[in-house]
Amino acid sequence: MKRQLLLAAAVLAAGASFGLIAPADAYPAPPPGYAYGHPPPPPRYEPRPAARPGQAWVPGHWVARGGRYDWRGGYWQAQRPGYRYMPDRWVQGPHGWVMRPGYWAR
């Protein structure tokens, strides 16, 4: 009787360890910048607002979320004296399209 219970417990434990991981969870989610194999849509037109002192305009861009692209509208950011803002851009890498984040350059 003990042997049958141990065997049943072992089978249940093995099944649980293999069965608890769903096929979708077996592979890690792609990093936030990846959007699988298709490129982002062309940028949307956004009128550039009037200049603000001490602020730099960061243009809108596409953001990858869950295998699709969502538009993030442009916004103002505090300017860094002596620098200019280089906007986000999408490049094609070996595993799909990836976003290179914006940065401040001299």
N, C-alpha and C positions, 0 to 999 in steps of 0.2 A: 504494500500500500504506500509506504513512504517512497519507494522507488518510482511509482507512478506519479505521485504528487511532485517529486523533484523533476521528473521528466516533463510533466505538464508545465511546471514553473519555468523550466529552461526554455521550452518552446515558446511560451508567452513572452518571456524576456527577450528572446532573439527576435520574435515577430515585432515586438514593441520597438526595439532599437532600430529595426529597418523600416517599420511602417510609420513611425512618428514623423519621419522626414518626408514631407510632401515633395513631389518632383520639382515644383516651382521653387521650393526652399533649398533644394539640393545645390543650386548654383547661386553664388552671391549676386546681389543686385549690382548693376553697373554703377560706376561712380557718378555723382550728380551731373558732371559735364557731358556724359555720353548720351547719345540718342540713337543708338543702334546704327543701322547702315544707311539711312537716308539723310541727305543734307537738310539744313534748316531752310525755311522759306525765305524769299527775299525780304530785306528789312522793310518795315512799314514806314510810310511817310509820316513824320512828325514835324510840325512847324517849330522852329527853334524860338524859344521865348527871348524877350529882350534881356540883355546882359545884366547881371547883378554884380555889384562890387564885391570882390573877395570870394566869388563863387565860380565854379567851372561847371558847364553843362555836360552831363554824361548821357550820350544818346541811348535811346531804347534799343533793346536787343532780344533775341529769342533765347529762352532758357529751356533746357531739357528736363522734363519731368515725366517719369513713368513711360518712357518710350515715345513721347510726343513732345512737341515744342509749344511753349506758352510765351506770349509776348510780355515783356516787362517794359513799361514806358520809361522815357527819359526822366532824369531827376537832376537836381542841383547838388553839388558836393563842394565842401570847403576847398578853396584853391591852395596849392602849395607854392609859395614864392620861388621863382627860378625853375619851375617844372611845368611841363604840359602833359595833359592827360591823353594816354593812348587807349582808345576804347577796346572793349571786348571784341573778340573775333573768333570765328569758327574755322577750324582747319581739319582736313581729312587725315586721320591717322591710320595705322595698320588694323585697328579694331573698330573703325567707324569714325564718325565725326565727333570732335572734342572741342570744347570751348576753352580758349586761352583768355584768362581774365584780363581786364583792363589794369593799367598801371600808370604810375607817374614817371616820366622820363625827363632828363635834363636836356 
